[in-house]
Amino acid sequence: MGANRVGRTILALLIITVLGGCTIEQGDDAYFHIENLTKERVALTWRADQTDPSPQPFKTLEPGENTQRGLAQECEESESLIAVTPSGRTYAYGPPVCLGDVWSIGAR
């Protein structure tokens, strides 16, 4: 009976460790974090120059995926990001874009 309890405890700790690694925690100040909470793929584009009519995406995220980006300085005051889905839905973030922030695309 004691071995069974130890086994369940180890299994519970393993599950917590694995699931805990799948989320983005606020406060990781080394990067700007982006997570796709939509049900669609999103194409991510930097929009420092709002006059560019068709900027090229730098990253595509599937539903549930996340990524992180370094920045040249703590906050990019004139930068913003755009995420566009194949169905045409558009999401925007910033300005500013700052290290340690999390953009949860599609969060309500």
C-alpha positions in Angstrom: 0.0 0.0 0.0 2.9 2.4 0.8 4.5 1.7 -2.6 1.2 2.5 -4.4 1.0 5.8 -2.6 4.6 6.7 -3.5 3.9 5.8 -7.1 0.8 8.0 -7.3 2.7 10.9 -5.7 5.5 10.6 -8.3 2.9 10.4 -11.1 1.2 13.5 -9.8 4.5 15.4 -9.6 5.4 14.3 -13.1 2.0 15.5 -14.5 2.3 18.9 -12.7 5.9 19.3 -14.1 4.8 18.5 -17.6 1.7 20.7 -17.6 3.5 23.5 -15.8 6.1 23.6 -18.7 3.3 24.3 -21.2 2.2 27.6 -19.9 3.8 31.0 -20.2 4.3 32.7 -16.8 4.1 36.5 -16.5 7.5 37.8 -15.2 10.0 36.0 -17.5 11.6 39.3 -18.3 14.1 38.0 -20.8 11.6 37.8 -23.7 8.3 39.0 -25.1 5.9 36.0 -25.1 3.2 35.3 -27.6 0.6 32.5 -27.3 -2.1 31.5 -29.8 -5.4 30.9 -27.9 -7.5 31.0 -31.1 -8.8 28.0 -32.9 -7.0 29.0 -36.1 -3.4 29.3 -37.3 -2.1 32.9 -37.0 0.6 34.7 -39.0 2.6 37.2 -36.9 3.9 40.4 -38.3 5.9 43.3 -36.8 4.3 46.7 -37.6 6.9 49.4 -36.8 6.2 51.1 -40.1 2.4 51.5 -40.4 2.8 52.6 -44.1 3.9 49.2 -45.3 0.7 47.7 -46.8 1.8 44.1 -46.9 4.6 43.2 -44.4 5.9 39.6 -44.4 5.0 37.4 -41.4 8.0 36.4 -39.2 6.3 33.4 -37.6 3.2 31.3 -37.8 1.6 29.7 -34.8 -0.9 26.8 -34.7 -3.7 26.8 -32.2 -2.2 26.3 -28.7 1.3 27.1 -29.8 3.5 29.8 -28.2 6.8 31.5 -29.0 9.0 34.1 -27.5 11.0 37.0 -29.0 14.0 39.0 -27.7 13.9 42.7 -28.1 16.6 45.3 -28.8 15.6 47.2 -25.6 13.3 46.7 -22.7 10.4 48.3 -24.5 10.0 49.0 -28.1 7.8 52.1 -27.9 7.0 52.4 -31.6 6.5 48.7 -32.3 3.3 46.8 -32.6 2.4 43.3 -33.7 -0.4 42.0 -35.9 -1.7 38.4 -36.0 -3.9 37.4 -38.9 -5.9 34.1 -39.3 -6.6 32.4 -42.6 -10.3 33.4 -42.2 -9.1 37.1 -42.1 -9.6 37.8 -38.4 -7.0 40.3 -37.2 -5.5 40.9 -33.7 -3.2 43.7 -32.7 -0.8 44.2 -29.8 1.0 47.4 -28.8 2.6 49.8 -29.0 4.6 49.4 -26.9 6.0 45.8 -27.0 8.0 45.1 -23.8 10.1 42.3 -22.4 8.3 40.2 -19.8 4.8 40.9 -21.4 2.6 38.1 -22.7 0.3 38.5 -25.7 -2.4 36.0 -25.5 -4.0 36.1 -29.0 -7.7 35.5 -28.8 -8.0 35.8 -25.0 -11.2 37.4 -23.8 
